Amino acid sequence: MNHLIDAQIALRAKQNHLALTSALLSLEISPSPQAQCILARLAWDGLLKFEDAAFLMPWLEREIAEGNAYACFIGALIDQSEQICEANMPRAIERFQIAISKGIADAMAGYANLLIPQNEITAVMPDLKLAIKLLEQALALGSIEAAYLLGKHYRYEKQTPDNLQKAYYHLNVARLLGHENGHLLFLDIAQIKEANNFVSTIEKSEQAYCRILSLTPEYPCI
């Protein structure tokens, strides 16, 4: 029995609890980056439930204590979201920073997402300049979520030709990398008349996609 394959199949089938438990069984055998990415995917998408805490938290707390920076990233996602425990934003920020210091691309994207100005009150002071910088760094390291967040940001910024072009570029990278929401938002822009002028943008985004595919990060990006 291959628990990692079981976890990957369960995730695709949206059997989230089975994906979680199978990934944890895989991690009992070896510190698989792919299994840890499944845990991160569940946490990022808000798919964990309170009953999952009994399975996930023992592994998570042990790994964080042992200095696993990717586990810090997963912990930060959980701390900010109230999925399986009470929100703890100061700890989430601390854990994001630990993961970022170790070069984990998706942690950069996750923290940047907190810094993007929102319409609701947050525990983090907005800093759009830093958010964009972190997202660009994360994308350079292969983060699919960074590509989507950048595209989404530029799509809903003031609709200028420059912003639309940036949105088109980043969302096409996200689309090519398999991001479902990125694909939908890309198609939304493709219907705008100005998109007919973005042929060179498509070529550049395809080059960026190919470069990302050539990367071999320690941890696969979610």
N, C-alpha and C positions, 0 to 999 in steps of 0.2 A: 504494500500500500504506500502510495506517495502522497503525503499530506499536503505538500506544496501544490501539486497539481489539483488535488481536491479543493484546496482553497481558491485557486485561480478559477476553476470551473464554477464554484459556488458564487464567487463575486460576480462573474459574468451573468449568472442566472438570478442575481439579486437575492440570493439566499444568504443574507448578511451574517446571521449568527453562525451558520455553518462555515462561512468564509473565515470568520474570526477564530473559531475553535480549531479549525484545520490548520490555519496559519500558526497558531500557538503550539499545536502539536509538532509542526515542522520545526519550530524554534527550539523545542526541547531536544531535538536531535542535532541541530547545527544552527549557528547564528546567520541564517539565510537573509541576505538583503532583500530578496524578492518577497519573502514572507513578511518582513517588517514593512515593506511598501504596501502590502495589502492592509495591514493595520492602519497605516497612515491614510490610505485611500478611504477607509471606513470612517476614520475620524474627520478627515477633511470634508467629506460629503455629508457629515452629520447623521450617519447611519447607525451609530451605536446607541444602545438602550441601557437603562439603569441595570437591568439584569445581566448585562455583559460585564459589569464591573468586577464581579466575583472571578471571572475568567481572566480578564485583561490586567487588572491592577497589580496582582502579585508579580507578574512578569515585568510590567512597566516599572514598578518601584525598584525591583532588583536591578534591572538594567540601567536605570538612571543612577542608582547608587554606585554602580560599577563603572560609570563614566561613558556609557553608550550615548553619544551625541544624537544619533538618530532617534533613540528612545526619548530624549529630551524634546525633540521636534514633535513626536507623537503626543507627549505629555502636554506640550504647549497648546496643541490643537484642542485637546480635551479640556484643559484648564480654561480656555476662552469661551467654550461652547455650551457648558452646562449639560452635556449629553449624558454623562454617567456620574457626575459629581458636581458639587457646587462650584460656580465660576470662581476663579482665582486669577485675576488679571496680572497682579504683580508677579506671581510665580510664572504665569504664561510668558510674560515678557522676558523674564530671566532665562527661562528655558529656550525661548526663541534665540536669544543672544548667544547662549552656549552652542546651539546647533549652527548658528550662522558663523561663529568663530571657527568652526570645524569645516566650513565650506559646503554645508548642505544646502543645495540650491532651493529646494522647496521651502525650507525654513525662511530663507530670504523673502520668498514670495508670500509666505504666510504672515510674516511680520509686516511686510510692506502693505498688505491688505488692511491691516489695522491702522496704518498711517494715512491712507487715502481718506480725504474729507468725506464724511457721511452726513446724512440728514438727521441722524439720531445721535444722542449723547453717548460718547464712549469714554472708556477709562484711559485712552491714549490721546495725547495731543496730536492733531493732524499735522502732517509734514509731507506735503505732496512732492516736494523736490527730492527728499530722501527716499520716499516711496518709489518714485520713478527710477532713481539710481539703483535701488535694491532689486527692483523688478528686471531692469536691464542686465544686472549682474547675474541674476538667477536664470534669465533666459540664455545668457551666454554659456551657462553651465548645464543647460538642457532642460530647465523646468517648463513643462507644458502649461502648468497653471500660470506661470509668469507671462507666457505669451497671451493667454486668454485675458488675464487681468489688465495687461497693457492695452490690448485691443478693445476691451470693454470700456476702459477709461477714456481712450481717445474717441470712441464711438459716441459717448454721451457728453463729451466736452463740447464747447461751442463748435457748431458744425461749419468748419472752414475746410477748404480743399486740403490743407496740410494735415489737419487732424483726421479727416476721412482717409487720407492716404496712409497715415500711420496705423489707423485702426485696421484697414484692409490688409496691410503688411502683417501685423501681429496676429490677426485672426486667421489669416491663411496659414501661417506657421502652426497655430493651434489646431486648425482643421486637419492639416496634413499629418499632425502628430496624433490625431484621433480624439480630440476634445469635442464632445457632442455639442455643448453650448457654444463653443467657439465656431463650430460649423454653422449653427443656426444664425449666429450673429453675423458671420461672414456673408451668408446668403442674403441677409437683410440689407447689408451695404451693397451687395452686387446688384440690387434692383434700383439703386440710385443712379441717375444719369451720369454723374461725374465718374462713376466707377469704370466707364468705358475708356477713360484716360489712364488707367492704372496698370497697363500691360507690363511696364518695366517693374512696377512694384511686385507683381506676381512673380516675375523672374527672380528678383532679389529675395523674396520670401522663400522660394523653392531652394535657392542656394543656401539660405540659413537653415532650412529643414534638413538638407543633406549634410550640412556641417554638424548639426545636432545628432544626427544618426551615427556619425563617426565617433562621437564621444564615448568614452568608457568610464563613467563616474563610479566611485566606490559604491554608491547607492543609486539604483535606478530611480528616475524621477516619476512622480505619480501623475 
